[in-house]
Amino acid sequence: MKKQITFAITALFILTGLVSCQKDDGNQVVKGLAGQWKVSKIETTVAGAATVTYTGIDTDYFEFRRNEEDELYISLNTNSYTGNYVALEGKLLNFTYNGKLRKAKITTLTDNNFEFSATVEGETVATTEKYYLTR
């Protein structure tokens, strides 16, 4: 009986160790996107209209900060915005700025390139934005 209890406790510790070491995709995404990114271009598509492309200027950037609030600082075309972001499992990213929630899917995230497509929530006409950022 004593051997069975010892075996059960040992098995429980091993199982707990394996489960706790599993990868957290959302956390890995946050590590990859943290820091400042330069804006190459942003393509905005409003349903029923042609795509509008904004080409970034030298002062344009997205800065993802790893702090308690997960703050996002954005500079676009000499305008500054502050928001928040949440990285989710499966390379999903939700972020807010300029009073709007954007739900995004990351398509590329490397050391030098960050691309994602976002739908803008709350718009009366469906709006999609494709972001191209570099370091």
N, C-alpha and C positions, 0 to 999 in steps of 0.2 A: 504494500500500500504506500509506503514511504517513497519507493522508487517511482511510482505512478504520479504522486504529487510533485516530486522533484522534476520529472519529465514534463508535466503539464506547465509548471511555472517557467521552466527553461524555454519551452515552445512558445509560451506567451511573450516572453522577453524578445525572442527572435522575431516573432511576428510583428510586435510593436516597433522594433528597430527597422524592419523592412518597410512598413507602412509610413513611418515618419521620414524616411529618406527619399520618398517619391518626389519627383520633380513638380514644381509649381509653375505652370506655364505663364500665368499672369505676372508672377514675380520675375521670371526670366525676361519677359517683355519689358517690364519697367527698367531693369538693369540695362537693356539694350537701347532704349530710347532716351534715357536720362541724359541731360546736358543740352547744349545749344545746337540747333540745326539751322542752316541757311535755307531760305526759300528759293528754289529754282523756278518753280511755276506752280500755279494753282488753276485747275480747269473746273469751271462751274457750269453745270448743265441744269437748266430749268426745263421741266417737261413742256414740250411743244416749241422750244426755242433752240437756237444754235448754241453750241458750247462757247463760252467766253473764257479766254486764257489770259491770266495775269502772270507776267514775267517778273520775278522778284528783282529787287534792287539791292545794293550792297548793305543797306541797313535793315533789311527784312530778316526776321528769324523767329523760330519757335524755341522756347527754352522750357524743357520739362524738368522740374525740380523734384528731387526725392526728399520731401519733408513730410510732416504729419498731414498737411493739407493737400499734398500732391498738386502743387501749384503749377500753372502753365502761364508763361509770359510770352506774349506775341507782339511783334512789331511788323506791321504791314503798311506799306505805302505811307510812311511817316505817322501812322496811327498806332497807339499802344493799347493793348488789351490784357486783362488779367482774367484767368479762369482756373479751372481744375480739370484733372483727368483721372480716369480709372482704367487700368489695363486688366483685361479679363482673359480667361482661358481661351485657347483657340485663336490667339492673335487678334482679339477684338479689343477695341479701344473706344471708350466714351469720353468726350471732353466738351467743355463749355467755354465759350467766349462770346463777347458781344451779345449776351443775353440769350444765346441759343445753344441747345444741346445738339451735339453731333455724334452719331453712332457710326463707328468706323471699323473697317476690316483692313488689317495690315497685309499688304501684298509683298513688300520687300522691307527687310530690316537687317542691314549689315553695318559694319563699322563706319562706312562712308555714305550709305544711301538708305533713305527711309521714305517709303511710298505707302500711301493708304487712301482708300476711298471712303467717303463719309456721306451719310444722308443727314440732312438738316431737319430736325424734328420741329413740328409746330408751324411749318410753312404751309400756306394755303395751296401752293402749287409744289409738287414734288421737286426737291432740289438735291442734287448730288454734287459733291466737291471731290476732286482728285488732287491730292497734295504730293508734290515732288520736293523732298528736302535732302540736303547734302551736308557733309561736314568738311 
